[in-house]
Amino acid sequence: MNTENIHILQNGKKRRNDQTKKRISRKSYVNRKSNNTIQEIPTSLLEPTCKCKYDCKNISWDWKLKLFNDYHRLANDSEQGTYILGLIQVTEINRRRHGQYSHPSHSHKQCTIKYSIPNDEGGVSQVCKTTFQNILGVKHRFLQTLQSKKKQGLSVYKDARSDNPKRKSFNNENIQQIIDHYNSFPKNASHYGRSKSKKEYLNPDLNYSRLFFAFKNQYPDSKVSYAYYKKVFKKQFSQLSFQRPRLQNKIIEIYKATNIV
């Protein structure tokens, strides 16, 4: 087996894991889709931006920075989520305001969420939602998920993405099967600049779906999915694509279809 091809895929997986760790710890990382460098949250976001009734403005800069760093030193999303679950409380609504509902049970709001942060005296201090998010650098969608977990009575958060038993893992044998299958098809060199270009083309009658169908016929017991099959193709055969049908053949087909020929 071509060990170089295997190392390329393994390095890609390692790179994605490194990006995830850097994202969790709020370090600069390169986005895997756009290749743009994502910087850590600017410290200006830690400044108080609220005008609430709590003492958010009295929290010192050094203490906010300590809380921010302590939170993002946690190993993964599960630990960070569990930490936040311990800082939010679900309570009953003390006073309802008049809304467009005939009974309180018809209101979309059935509880009050309170947010707290550790203080320098060993206790906790209640803050508003804006300050809570700014100090810890928590995204709105993640906080919504944790609120839902807290309403269910959960105190420990577990990221289901990290150890999902349904996720498929493919080994080196699967990769080699895909590579051998692609290499079994004849390829045409580029028509323009053959001495300079390494571009190659497969038969215009082929596409990803037909190749994958042929692969499953050749390896019926393989667990390789269509998405992974296509991913290996783009990764290992970057200079290979499907040849377009010649324009002359298209014209002939059009004439035949219109009964002109």
C-alpha positions, 0 to 999 in steps of 0.5 A, spaced: 500 500 500 502 507 498 504 509 505 504 516 503 497 516 501 495 513 508 499 519 511 496 524 508 489 522 510 491 521 517 495 527 517 488 531 515 485 527 521 490 530 526 489 537 523 482 537 524 483 534 531 488 540 533 483 545 530 478 543 534 482 543 541 484 550 539 477 552 538 475 550 544 481 553 548 480 560 544 486 560 540 487 562 533 486 556 528 485 555 521 478 554 518 477 547 515 472 550 510 474 557 508 482 556 510 481 563 513 485 564 520 480 565 526 483 569 531 481 568 539 476 572 542 478 579 542 479 582 549 475 588 548 469 583 548 470 582 555 468 589 557 461 590 560 456 592 555 450 592 559 446 596 563 443 591 568 441 592 575 446 587 577 454 589 579 457 587 572 460 593 572 464 592 578 467 586 576 475 587 575 478 586 569 483 581 572 478 577 575 474 577 568 480 575 565 482 569 570 475 566 569 475 567 561 482 563 561 480 558 567 474 556 563 477 555 556 483 551 559 478 545 560 479 540 556 473 539 551 466 541 550 463 536 555 467 539 561 466 546 559 458 545 558 458 541 565 462 548 568 456 552 565 451 548 568 453 549 575 453 556 574 446 557 571 439 556 575 432 555 573 427 558 577 420 560 577 417 566 574 416 571 580 412 576 576 408 575 570 407 581 565 401 581 561 401 578 554 397 575 549 395 569 552 389 567 556 393 563 561 400 563 564 401 555 561 400 558 554 406 563 555 412 561 551 416 563 557 415 558 563 421 559 567 427 564 569 434 563 567 439 566 572 446 566 571 452 567 576 460 567 576 465 565 581 467 571 585 474 573 589 471 571 595 469 564 594 462 565 592 458 566 586 455 573 584 449 573 579 450 577 573 446 578 567 446 574 560 450 579 556 456 579 561 456 572 562 457 570 555 462 576 554 466 574 560 466 566 558 466 567 551 460 563 550 456 562 543 449 563 544 447 557 540 451 553 545 448 557 551 441 555 548 443 548 548 445 548 556 439 552 558 435 546 555 439 541 558 438 545 565 431 545 564 431 537 563 434 537 570 441 535 568 447 537 571 452 534 567 453 535 560 456 530 555 457 532 548 454 526 543 459 528 537 465 526 541 463 518 542 457 517 537 457 509 536 454 510 530 459 514 527 463 510 522 471 509 522 475 507 516 481 503 516 487 503 511 484 497 507 478 501 506 483 507 503 487 502 499 480 499 496 478 506 494 485 507 491 485 501 487 478 502 484 480 508 481 486 506 478 483 500 475 479 505 470 483 508 464 485 515 464 486 520 458 491 526 459 490 533 458 489 535 451 492 542 452 499 542 454 501 535 456 508 536 457 506 541 462 500 539 465 499 533 470 491 533 469 488 527 467 481 525 465 476 519 466 471 517 461 465 522 460 460 517 461 463 516 468 461 520 475 461 519 482 455 515 483 457 510 477 464 509 480 461 508 487 456 503 484 461 499 481 465 500 487 460 497 491 459 491 486 466 489 487 467 490 494 459 488 497 462 487 504 465 494 504 462 499 509 465 505 505 460 510 504 458 515 498 461 521 502 467 518 504 468 515 497 468 521 494 472 525 499 478 520 498 477 521 490 478 529 491 484 528 496 488 523 493 486 524 486 486 532 485 489 532 478 483 527 476 477 529 474 471 527 469 472 529 462 466 533 458 463 530 452 465 533 446 461 538 443 460 535 436 457 528 440 452 533 443 450 536 437 449 529 433 445 527 439 441 534 439 439 532 431 437 525 432 433 527 438 429 532 433 429 527 428 433 532 423 438 527 422 
